[in-house]
Amino acid sequence: MKARMIMTAAGLSLLLAACGEEDETVQDPAPAEDAEQTEDQPAPEEENQEDTGISFLEFDMDADYEGNDNDFEISYDSEGSQVEASYENERDMLTMSGDDAFQEIQPVLSEFDFTTETPDDEVIDRVIEGFEVEEGFQSIEIEIKFEDGTEKEYQRGN
């Protein structure tokens, strides 16, 4: 019984240590699928945002919940051909970075077609729905850097 408790504590220590990872650079993000493109036809050289289907240069979301270790954070940063991504949902004890995080968040981010003119409440509502942010958060903050370089912040508190 004592050995089982020690093994469990050791396992939890390793899990918590892994949660401290920083953003990792994604190596060659997978391009968005094109129905007309076949394996025999290589994809033309395009801008990174077109390859990923994501129309933002940067996207950060932080949903804070009451208590410690309950936050939900997403980060995406595209600079030229380099992409950094992280996904951390402390409520579900799920932390990813690099390619794994990118694969998790890319399908959702590629669906967002916000512009600088999109109303703040609409942006927040669509992000909450897209990433299935659980109700009960104390606050949510979203920062987006659009393709034209414009940066906008969106906030909501409950």
Secondary structure, DSSP 8 states (H G I E B T S, - for coil): -HHHHHHHHHHHHHHHHHTT---EEESS------TT--TTS------HHHHHT--EEEEEEEEE-SSSS--EEEEEEEETTEEEEEEEEGGGTEEEETHHHHHHHHHHHTT----TTS-HHHHHHHHHHHTT--S--SEEEEEEEETTS-EEEEEEE-
